């Protein structure tokens, strides 16, 4: 079993402060961050033998965790790019059966549309 640390603080230590700020100021980011944490905890439980799931369920959770981590990383990269320019960031992310269009402005405002 894979017992590596997959916490976001470990995965993206260079973005730790930025993630902390975004969690408290950006509702969309906080939701994605929490989803990653929930998936990560469920995977850890399975790997430690504390959960009763199938191998297929574990694989699905791992794929969801990876997709969520990718979304978080892309958001952090675009935020870095935005700070270099005055243009707003626009990201399209899947959210259930819909697609969210998230626009983040340099002044901290965030607009989410489905």
N, C-alpha and C positions, 0 to 999 in steps of 0.2 A: 504494500500500500504506500501511497504517496503521503508522507507526513510533513511536507514542506509548509512553511509559513506563507499563507496567501493573504494575510491582512493587508489592507490598502496602505497602511503606514509603512509596512515592510516593502510592498511592491513599488511605491512611489515616494520614497523618503524625501526627494527633492521638492515635492509638491505638498508636503505635510501641512505647512502653514496655510497655503492656499485652500486646501481641502477643508481645513477647520473653519476658515472664514466662509467658504461657500456653503458648508453644511448649515450654518446659522443664518445666512442671508439669502439663500437661493432655494426655494421650496423644491423646485424640480431636481436640483443637484442632490439635495438631502434625500429625496425619494429614491433616486438611483443608487446613492451611497448606501442607504438602508437595505435596499434589495440585494446589493452585493453582499453585505454583511449577513443577511438571512441565508442566502445560498451558501456562503462560506461556512457558516455554523452547521448547516444541515449536512454538508459534505464531511466536515470534521467528525460529526456524530456517527455518520456511516462508517468512516474509516476507523474510528475507535471501537466499532462494534456495538454502539449504543442505539442504533436505529435499525429498524427492520424495513429495508428497501431492496428492490431488485437492482441488478447491475445496470439495467436499462435506465432506471430512475436516477442512479448515481451519475451515469453518463449525461443524462439530460441536465441535471443540476450543474455538472462541470461545464457543459456548453453554455448554460445561462450565465454562470459566473464569468466565464471568459468573455462573452458578449458584453456583459455589464462593465467589466473591467476595461474593455476596449472603448465603450461609450464614454466612460469617465475620463480615460486618457485623452481621447479626442477632444472632449470638452476642455480639459486643462490645456492642451496644446493650442486650441483655438483661442482660449482666453489669453494665453501668452502673445499670440499673434495680434489679438485685438488691442492689447496694451501698447503694441508698437505702432498701431494705426488707430484712427478715430472711427473706423467703420464698425458697425455692430456685427456680432457673430450670429450666424444663422445655422442651426443644426437640425436635421430631420432625424428623428429617432422613432423606432417602433414602440408602441405603447399598447399592449393588448392587441386588439384587432385594428387599432387606429395608428396613425402616424402623427407624432407631435412635432410641430415646428417651434423650436425654442430660439428666441432672439435675445441676446444679452448685449446690453449697451455699456459703453465705457463708464457711465455714471453709476453703474450698479443695478439699473433697472433690468428686469427680465420679463419677457412676454412669451407666453406659451399659447399656441393655437393648435387645434386638431383639424 
